[in-house]
Amino acid sequence: MSRALGARVRVRWVGILKDYDDDNLHDFDLSLARLRKAAADGLVYAYVDSLVTIGELRKIIEDPLVRTVRVADVAYDLERP
């Protein structure tokens, strides 16, 4: 992900969260205040993909620039590796 694209995703993603999202964020050990601060500091990046393969996810997880991966929902086509 390019730095410019990452910045746009970061701002849009955190920007659409509302106060009532805070309870759900706690399920992922996050808080809205923490995300807003991190986004303002340029430290939050989000990646959403509905068609990624398991192999592609493994590459993302193995990338040394990726520090944390949190999966919110999964529905895999087990016929497609």
Backbone bond lengths (Angstrom), bond angles and torsions (degrees), N, CA, C in turn:
res aa  C-N    CA-C-N  psi(-1)  N-CA   C-N-CA  omega(-1)  CA-C   N-CA-C  phi
1 M - - - 1.448 - - 1.522 107.31 -
2 S 1.305 117.00 130.05 1.457 119.52 179.27 1.520 110.10 -69.72
3 R 1.322 115.68 156.81 1.469 120.46 -179.69 1.527 111.05 -60.16
4 A 1.336 117.95 -41.02 1.472 120.78 -179.66 1.519 111.39 -66.01
5 L 1.337 116.29 -43.36 1.458 119.78 178.44 1.520 109.79 -64.63
6 G 1.322 116.40 -42.59 1.458 120.28 178.18 1.512 111.91 -58.15
7 A 1.318 117.39 -41.09 1.465 120.80 178.85 1.520 111.24 -64.59
8 R 1.336 117.08 -41.28 1.474 119.83 178.97 1.521 111.11 -65.59
9 V 1.338 116.47 -43.53 1.465 120.46 178.69 1.517 109.75 -62.58
10 R 1.321 116.31 -44.04 1.461 121.54 -178.74 1.513 111.16 -57.93
11 V 1.306 116.63 -50.86 1.459 121.09 -177.38 1.524 110.55 -65.83
12 R 1.319 117.61 -45.24 1.468 120.29 -178.93 1.514 111.46 -66.06
13 W 1.336 116.93 -44.26 1.455 120.17 -175.76 1.524 111.64 -64.60
14 V 1.300 117.92 -51.77 1.460 120.89 -179.87 1.525 109.80 -69.70
15 G 1.320 116.98 -32.98 1.460 121.00 -179.16 1.521 114.62 -65.25
16 I 1.328 117.73 -25.39 1.464 119.30 -179.36 1.526 112.42 -86.94
17 L 1.332 117.12 -10.36 1.463 119.69 179.13 1.520 110.32 -71.85
18 K 1.307 115.29 142.83 1.472 122.25 -179.53 1.524 108.88 -114.78
19 D 1.324 116.20 166.90 1.455 120.66 -179.33 1.526 112.23 -55.39
20 Y 1.335 117.14 -35.19 1.460 119.86 -178.47 1.535 112.65 -71.82
21 D 1.331 118.53 -10.38 1.468 121.76 176.36 1.535 112.02 -77.26
22 D 1.317 116.63 -14.43 1.455 120.87 -174.70 1.533 112.26 -58.11
23 D 1.323 118.53 -40.93 1.470 120.72 179.74 1.520 111.53 -60.70
24 N 1.327 117.17 -43.98 1.471 120.05 178.93 1.524 111.59 -66.71
25 L 1.319 117.58 -35.92 1.461 120.94 179.01 1.520 111.30 -63.59
26 H 1.322 116.44 -32.87 1.467 119.53 179.34 1.528 111.37 -62.95
27 D 1.333 117.94 -25.71 1.468 121.02 175.96 1.528 111.61 -62.69
28 F 1.337 116.89 -21.45 1.462 122.67 179.83 1.529 111.57 -109.36
29 D 1.335 115.59 19.57 1.462 122.01 -179.18 1.533 111.50 59.20
30 L 1.321 115.90 38.33 1.466 122.77 178.02 1.520 109.36 -124.86
31 S 1.299 116.10 163.79 1.459 120.57 171.73 1.522 107.80 -136.60
32 L 1.304 116.21 153.77 1.458 120.81 -179.75 1.524 110.53 -63.01
33 A 1.306 116.88 -41.18 1.470 120.21 179.37 1.533 110.59 -61.44
34 R 1.320 116.34 -44.18 1.471 120.56 179.70 1.524 111.35 -63.46
35 L 1.344 117.22 -42.64 1.462 120.41 178.74 1.518 111.60 -64.95
36 R 1.330 117.06 -42.71 1.472 120.04 179.52 1.520 111.12 -62.55
37 K 1.335 116.88 -41.99 1.469 119.77 178.71 1.526 110.23 -65.29
38 A 1.332 116.47 -45.79 1.464 120.03 -179.39 1.525 111.22 -62.98
39 A 1.326 117.23 -39.39 1.471 120.60 178.25 1.517 110.38 -64.48
40 A 1.315 116.32 -42.40 1.469 119.73 178.84 1.523 110.98 -63.75
41 D 1.344 116.44 -32.68 1.463 121.40 179.47 1.528 112.60 -84.92
42 G 1.341 116.95 -3.65 1.462 120.63 178.99 1.512 113.99 80.51
43 L 1.333 118.17 30.51 1.447 121.12 -174.63 1.529 115.16 -113.67
44 V 1.316 118.57 -1.09 1.460 120.80 -176.42 1.518 109.96 -112.63
45 Y 1.312 114.69 129.38 1.456 120.44 174.80 1.518 107.64 -131.09
46 A 1.298 116.64 140.27 1.461 121.39 179.63 1.517 109.06 -119.80
47 Y 1.314 114.62 148.75 1.456 120.65 178.17 1.520 106.53 -136.83
48 V 1.309 116.49 121.68 1.459 121.95 179.55 1.513 107.51 -124.92
49 D 1.343 116.00 128.32 1.452 119.80 -178.04 1.516 109.02 -149.53
50 S 1.304 116.71 127.68 1.465 119.99 -179.88 1.534 112.62 -99.16
51 L 1.326 117.53 -3.29 1.469 120.03 -177.16 1.526 113.58 -125.94
52 V 1.301 118.80 12.28 1.463 121.94 -177.28 1.528 109.88 -70.02
53 T 1.332 115.76 144.32 1.466 120.29 178.17 1.527 109.50 -90.57
54 I 1.304 116.12 164.05 1.462 120.71 177.58 1.529 110.00 -60.53
55 G 1.326 116.91 -40.21 1.459 120.98 178.20 1.520 112.33 -60.65
56 E 1.323 116.58 -41.26 1.470 120.16 178.84 1.526 110.79 -67.57
57 L 1.329 116.97 -37.66 1.468 119.83 177.15 1.518 110.99 -63.71
58 R 1.318 116.58 -39.21 1.470 119.59 178.40 1.523 110.97 -60.73
59 K 1.336 117.20 -39.77 1.465 120.56 178.24 1.526 111.07 -63.25
60 I 1.318 116.64 -40.75 1.469 120.48 178.95 1.523 109.97 -63.40
61 I 1.328 116.81 -46.05 1.462 121.59 -178.11 1.526 111.12 -64.01
62 E 1.329 117.45 -36.33 1.464 121.60 -178.16 1.525 113.12 -78.96
63 D 1.318 119.01 -11.96 1.459 122.68 -179.62 1.533 109.25 -64.14
64 P 1.340 118.39 123.73 1.467 120.38 -178.22 1.537 113.61 -63.60
65 L 1.326 118.38 -18.13 1.456 120.64 177.44 1.532 112.37 -79.97
66 V 1.329 116.76 -13.77 1.466 121.62 179.80 1.521 107.96 -90.30
67 R 1.331 115.44 116.87 1.460 119.79 -178.16 1.522 112.92 -94.04
68 T 1.331 117.35 -33.79 1.460 120.86 -176.18 1.513 109.60 -142.88
69 V 1.321 116.32 138.88 1.451 122.08 174.13 1.523 107.26 -127.46
70 R 1.308 116.03 124.95 1.457 121.33 175.14 1.524 107.83 -124.27
71 V 1.315 115.63 121.37 1.454 120.98 -179.55 1.525 107.80 -98.47
72 A 1.332 115.70 124.85 1.467 120.02 -177.31 1.518 112.18 -90.39
73 D 1.312 117.75 -33.66 1.456 120.52 -177.29 1.520 108.14 -156.94
74 V 1.311 116.57 144.57 1.450 120.78 -178.08 1.517 109.99 -137.53
75 A 1.310 114.98 134.63 1.472 122.02 172.81 1.526 106.09 -147.05
76 Y 1.326 116.15 93.47 1.459 120.63 -175.00 1.521 111.75 -93.91
77 D 1.315 114.28 146.42 1.460 121.47 167.69 1.532 104.46 -89.71
78 L 1.302 117.23 101.48 1.463 121.06 -174.13 1.520 113.14 -67.71
79 E 1.320 117.84 -10.67 1.459 121.75 175.85 1.524 111.58 -81.53
80 R 1.337 116.18 -12.78 1.479 121.46 -177.49 1.518 108.88 -116.07
81 P 1.340 118.23 102.45 1.479 120.73 -176.00 1.522 112.68 -68.16
